[in-house]
Amino acid sequence: MNQPRRWSRFLRPSLYVLIPATLYATGLHTEVLGRMQQGMLATGLFRPAATLPAKPGPKADYALALRTLDGQPTTLAQLRGKVILLNFWATWCPPCVAEMPGLERLHQKTKKDNIAVVLVSLDQNPDKARRFVARRGFTAPVYTLGDALPATYATESIPTTFIIAPNGDIVDRHEGMADYDNEQMLRFLRQLKGR
């Protein structure tokens, strides 16, 4: 009778170490933490404070050099005149992974509205971003950096999101995860389009 209790006392604390170690060793920790953080986003507490009238900030640097996931060079200049939601993320970043489904849904809702959702992966290996996007079935355009990140978009943390008005003003900057797939954000982006 004593034997099962002794195993139980040993097994429970071991699981607290073994489960996280297994998740990290297999690379699944990002997925698991991302899913947990998606639950937090669903509460509606992590919405960016984007409101009109938007205060003009610094000007966007349209020379931002990008590469498609197929390796084709491009710049942000191809989107000049549109509302741009520019998001910097990485596959190894759980908060980034958590907000990606919402960004994809926002892309689906706005792609015909002259609003561009632009996702820039900061992964060292573009194949990681390519596999991530394919596995999830995302259709929002995903790029990698084609050159050094301009000072305009410098950040100490990811995810970081910039909202650029059609006239080139950066009207919002948000560091950290957020739920962009909500009516307030959709209304903000559509009204910004008319500026």
N, C-alpha and C positions, 0 to 999 in steps of 0.2 A: 504493500500500500504506500509506503514511503517513496518508493522508486519513481512513480509517475510525477509526484510533486517536485522531486529533485530535478528531473528533466524539465519540467515546466518552468521552474525558477531560472534555469540556465537558458532555455530556449527563447523565452520572451525577450530578455535583454539582447540576446544575440540577433533576433530579428530586427531590432532597432538599428543595428549596425549592418547586417547583411542586406536588407532591402535597399537602403540608400546606396550601399557600395555596389550592389548589382545594377541598380539604375544608372549609376555613373559609369561603371565598367562597360555597360552595353550601349551607352549613349542615349538611353531612353529618358534620362532625367529632364532634358529640355522639353520633351513631349509631355511628360507627366506634370511638371511644374507649369507648363503653358496651359494645359487643360484646367488645372486648378485655378489659374489666374483668369481663364475665360469665365469661370463661374463668378469670380469677383467682378469682372466687367459687366456681366449680366445684371448685376444689382443696380446699374445706372449711376453709381457713385463716381465713376471714372470718366466723366465727360469733359472734354475740353471746353473752356469758357469762351467760345467764339461768339461774339455778338456784333450786331451792326448798330451804329456806324462803326466800321472797323477803323482803328487808328493806323495811319500809314507808318510803316517802320522803314527799315533799310530797304534798298532796292535789291531785287533778286539778281543773282549772278547767272545770267543765261549761258555763260561760257562753260558751265559745269559739264565736264567731259564724262560721257557715259558709254557703256558698251551693253548691247543687248546680250541676253544669255547665249546667243549664237556667236557672240564675239564681234558683231558689227558696231563700229564707232558711231556715235551720235552726240548731240548736246541738248541741253534743256531748251535751247533757242528754237527748236522745232515746235515747241508748245507756246511760244510767245503769243500773247493775246488771249490765252485761255486762263481760266481759274485752275491753279495747280495745287494739289495736295501732294507734297513731296515728303516721303517717309524714308528715313534711314533705319535699317534693321539688319539682323543677322540670324542665321538658323540656330546658332548656339545660345541665343538670348531668349529665355522663357517669356519675359513680357512682350517681346517682339512677336513670338509665336502666338501668344495669347490674342494679340490684337489683329493678326492677319485675317482671320475669317470676317471680321467686321469691315476691314478695309476692302476685302474682296466684294462683300455685299454692297458697300458704298460705290465701288467701281461699277457694279452691275446696274445700280440705280442711276448713275450719273454719266455713263459713257456716251449717251446721245445728247447730253446737255452742254457740250463744249467745256466740260469739266474733266480734267485729267488727274487720275490717281496714279502717281509715279512712285514705285517702290524701288529703293536702291539698296541692294544687299552689300554689306560690308564684309562678307565672308572672304577669306583669302583665296579660296578655291570656288570659282563660279559653278562647278559641278554640284556642290552642296546645295546652292540655291536652286539650280535647275531641277535636281531630284526632289527637293522639298516642294517646289511649285507643282511639279508633275504629279507627285504623290497626292497632293491635296486637290488637284484639278483647278487651281487658280488661273484666271484669265487676265487679271490686271497686269499691265506691263511691268516687268521686273528687269532691272539693270544692275550692273556693277560699275564701280568707278573706273573711268578711263584714264584718269590722271589724279593728281593730288586734289583733295577736297578744298575748294575755295574758302577763305576765311569767313565769308558770309554765312556758310553752313557749318562752321566749326562747332563741335559739341563734345562734351565730356562723357555723355551717356547716350545710350540707345535704349529703346526707340526714341527718335526725335523727329518731329513732324513740323513742316513749315507750310503755311497756306499763302499762296502768292496770288494777288489780284491780277486781272488782265493788264493793268497798267504797269505791272512789275513791282508793286509795293508788297513787301512781306507783311501781311496783316495779322499773322498769328504764328507763334512758335510754341510748341508743346514738347517738353522733355518728359519721358516716361510713358507708360502704356495708357491708352485711352480707348473709349468706345466711340468710334467715329460713325457707326451705323445707327444714327438716331435722327429723329425729325428736326431737332434744333440745328444740328450740323448740316443736314440736307438743305434746310431753308436758308441757312447762312451762306452756303456755297452757291445756291441758285440766285440769291439776292446779290451776292458779290459779283456774279457774272454780269449783272446789269450796270455795274459801276463804270 
